[in-house]
Amino acid sequence: MKTIIVPTDFSDIAINAMNYAVELARQTGCSILLFHAYQVPVSMTDVPIVLVSVEELQKNADTKMAEIKKSLEQMTGGSIKIYAETKLGDTVDELEEACNHIKPFAVVMGTKGATGLERVLFGSTTLTTIKHINWPVIIVPPNKKYSSIKKIGFACDFNKVVESTPTDLIKDFVKELHAELYVLNVDHNNVHFKPDTPEQSVLLHTLLEDLNPKYYFIEDENIEAGINKFADDNDLDLVITIPKKHKLLESLFKKSHTRQLVFESHVPIMCVHE
């Protein structure tokens, strides 16, 4: 059985992402793995001091996890297989290990849509997850409720499409959900148009032709704004993007297309690797 992994820190945003994942599991027949990693807090003084014992942290994590697992089982009436795991360690490292073992259908997590320090801290975990996890990561905006995924956008820059497009993954995902695929390309005054762009667009069509995708060329100076506006205007349920690795290595305080999409979109974003 396919599995959706749901990292949680037991916050409202994480609970909202969990509820989204449950409905996605209903649509796809997946099971759910609730996942929480905890670290030992250390006081940063001249001599590091452990503030809480490992046993106490584990007990607290296990108690909270048992509560949300029970609540979820009651809510779903046993219609979905639900598992839970707590681990001591770095969230992203432990999550990556779990993904490599389970090979999930997707990882579903939330992100903070506000500004300021809270957004930066939560965003750091989200973007680090996207960078390191080689499985699809679906980022759910705050308060976003699940609706059946029927219309999926794929943001493409028509650059080295054969090498950079995880064709099989995209095709399997779209077919699993019986969804329509919209290929989105954003440009302004042909700034990003290159001599091989027509050839690259033909190659992409060949790769995806059995999905019968629809193509939209969006005129906008801001790539993220163009994608978000199209998604809102056309009621897309999900947007797939391929983060460029060099972008993800940039500082969180610098602009990157992935960062902007993750934080500003009203529509869930699924990040998949090249």
C-alpha positions in Angstrom: 0.0 0.0 0.0 1.2 3.5 -0.8 1.9 5.8 2.1 1.7 9.5 2.7 4.1 10.8 5.4 2.9 13.7 7.5 5.6 15.5 9.5 4.0 17.2 12.5 5.1 19.5 15.4 1.5 19.3 16.7 0.8 23.0 15.8 -2.4 24.2 14.2 -0.6 24.5 10.8 0.6 20.9 11.0 -2.8 19.7 12.1 -4.3 21.4 9.0 -1.8 19.8 6.8 -2.6 16.4 8.4 -6.3 16.9 7.7 -5.4 17.7 4.1 -3.3 14.6 3.9 -6.1 12.4 5.2 -8.4 13.5 2.4 -5.7 13.0 -0.1 -5.3 9.5 1.3 -9.1 8.9 0.8 -8.8 9.9 -2.8 -5.7 7.7 -3.5 -6.2 4.8 -1.2 -2.9 5.6 0.7 -2.1 4.9 4.3 -0.9 7.7 6.6 2.3 7.8 8.7 2.3 10.6 11.3 5.9 11.5 11.9 7.5 13.7 14.6 11.2 14.2 15.4 12.4 15.9 18.6 15.7 17.3 19.7 17.2 17.8 23.2 17.2 21.6 23.9 20.5 22.9 25.1 21.1 26.2 26.9 23.8 28.1 24.9 26.1 29.2 27.8 29.8 28.8 28.3 29.0 25.3 29.5 26.1 23.8 27.5 23.3 22.6 29.8 20.6 20.1 28.8 17.3 21.7 29.8 15.1 18.7 29.5 15.8 15.0 29.8 15.5 12.7 26.7 13.1 10.5 28.6 10.8 13.5 29.3 11.0 14.6 25.7 10.1 11.2 24.5 7.2 10.8 26.9 5.8 14.1 25.8 6.2 13.4 22.1 4.7 9.9 22.4 1.7 11.3 24.4 0.9 14.0 21.9 1.3 11.6 19.0 -1.0 9.0 20.6 -3.6 11.7 21.1 -3.7 12.9 17.5 -3.5 9.3 16.1 -6.5 8.3 18.2 -8.4 11.4 17.2 -7.6 10.7 13.5 -8.7 7.1 13.8 -12.0 8.2 15.3 -12.5 10.8 12.6 -11.8 8.3 9.7 -13.7 5.4 11.3 -10.9 3.0 10.4 -11.3 3.6 6.7 -7.6 4.7 6.5 -4.6 2.8 7.9 -2.8 5.2 10.3 0.6 4.7 11.7 2.7 6.9 13.9 6.4 7.3 14.7 8.4 9.6 16.9 12.2 9.9 16.6 15.0 11.6 18.5 17.1 13.6 16.0 17.0 16.4 13.4 13.6 16.7 11.7 14.9 16.7 8.2 17.5 14.0 8.7 15.1 11.6 10.3 12.4 12.4 7.8 14.8 11.7 4.9 15.7 8.4 6.5 12.0 7.5 6.8 11.3 8.4 3.2 14.2 6.4 1.9 12.9 3.4 3.8 9.1 3.8 3.1 9.3 5.4 -0.4 6.2 7.4 0.1 3.5 8.5 -2.4 4.2 12.0 -1.0 5.2 14.0 2.0 2.6 16.5 3.1 3.4 19.4 5.4 2.3 22.9 6.2 4.1 26.2 6.1 3.7 29.6 7.9 2.2 32.2 5.7 2.9 35.2 8.0 6.0 37.3 8.0 8.8 37.9 10.4 10.9 35.5 12.5 8.2 32.8 12.8 8.0 32.6 9.0 11.8 32.4 8.6 12.2 29.7 11.2 9.3 27.5 9.8 10.3 28.3 6.3 13.8 27.1 7.0 12.5 23.6 7.8 10.2 23.6 4.9 12.8 24.6 2.3 15.4 22.3 3.8 13.0 19.5 3.5 12.3 20.3 -0.1 16.1 20.4 -0.8 17.0 17.1 0.8 13.9 14.9 0.3 13.9 13.2 -3.1 10.2 12.3 -2.9 7.3 14.6 -3.8 6.7 17.2 -1.0 3.3 18.9 -1.0 3.2 22.2 0.9 -0.2 23.1 2.2 -1.0 26.8 2.8 -2.4 27.9 6.2 -6.1 27.1 6.6 -6.3 25.4 3.2 -8.9 22.8 3.1 -8.7 19.8 0.8 -10.8 19.5 -2.3 -10.6 16.7 -4.7 -7.5 17.2 -6.9 -8.8 17.4 -10.4 -6.8 20.2 -12.0 -3.1 20.3 -11.7 -0.7 22.9 -13.0 2.9 22.2 -13.9 5.2 25.2 -13.9 7.8 24.7 -16.6 10.6 27.0 -17.9 11.2 24.9 -21.0 14.9 24.5 -20.1 16.5 21.1 -20.6 13.1 19.4 -20.2 14.3 15.9 -20.9 17.0 16.1 -18.2 15.1 18.1 -15.7 11.5 16.8 -15.9 10.6 13.8 -13.7 8.2 12.6 -16.3 7.2 9.2 -14.9 6.5 10.7 -11.4 4.3 13.5 -12.8 2.5 11.1 -15.1 1.9 8.6 -12.4 0.6 11.3 -10.0 -1.8 12.9 -12.5 -3.1 9.5 -13.6 -3.5 8.3 -10.0 -5.8 11.3 -9.3 -7.5 11.2 -12.7 -6.7 14.9 -13.0 -6.3 17.3 -15.9 -2.8 18.7 -16.4 -2.1 22.4 -17.3 1.5 23.2 -18.4 2.2 26.8 -17.3 5.0 29.0 -18.7 5.5 32.5 -17.4 7.4 35.1 -19.4 7.4 38.9 -20.0 8.3 40.3 -23.5 10.0 37.1 -24.3 12.8 37.8 -21.8 13.3 34.0 -21.1 12.7 33.0 -24.7 15.8 31.2 -26.2 16.6 29.8 -29.6 15.9 26.2 -28.4 12.6 27.1 -26.6 10.3 25.9 -29.4 12.2 22.6 -29.6 12.1 22.2 -25.8 8.3 22.8 -25.8 7.9 20.1 -28.5 10.1 17.7 -26.4 7.9 18.3 -23.3 4.8 17.7 -25.3 6.2 14.4 -26.5 7.1 13.4 -22.9 3.6 14.2 -21.6 1.4 13.6 -24.7 -0.5 10.6 -23.2 -1.8 13.0 -20.5 -3.2 15.3 -23.2 -2.0 18.5 -21.3 -3.2 22.0 -22.0 -0.6 24.7 -22.4 -0.8 28.2 -21.2 1.7 31.0 -21.8 1.3 33.6 -19.1 2.5 37.2 -19.6 3.8 38.5 -16.3 6.9 40.2 -15.0 6.8 38.1 -11.8 6.8 34.4 -12.3 5.3 33.5 -8.9 2.6 36.2 -9.3 1.7 34.9 -12.7 1.4 31.3 -11.6 -0.6 32.2 -8.5 -3.0 34.4 -10.4 -3.6 31.7 -13.1 -4.1 29.1 -10.3 -6.6 31.3 -8.6 -8.4 32.3 -11.7 -8.6 28.8 -13.1 -9.4 26.9 -9.8 -6.3 24.8 -9.9 -6.1 22.3 -7.0 -2.3 21.8 -7.0 0.7 23.3 -8.7 3.8 21.1 -9.4 7.2 22.9 -9.5 10.8 21.6 -9.9 13.0 23.5 -7.5 16.4 24.3 -9.1 19.1 23.2 -6.7 21.1 26.4 -6.9 18.0 28.3 -5.9 17.5 26.3 -2.8 21.1 26.9 -1.7 20.4 30.7 -1.6 19.9 32.5 1.7 16.3 32.5 3.0 16.5 36.2 2.8 17.1 36.2 -0.9 14.4 35.8 -3.6 13.9 32.4 -5.1 11.0 31.1 -7.2 10.5 28.1 -4.9 10.5 30.2 -1.8 8.0 32.7 -3.2 5.6 30.0 -4.4 5.7 28.1 -1.1 5.0 31.1 1.0 2.7 33.2 -1.2 0.5 30.6 -3.0 -3.1 30.0 -2.0 -2.9 26.7 -3.7 -0.9 23.7 -2.5 2.5 23.4 -4.1 4.1 20.0 -4.9 7.9 20.1 -5.2 9.6 17.3 -7.2 13.2 16.9 -8.0 14.8 16.8 -11.4 
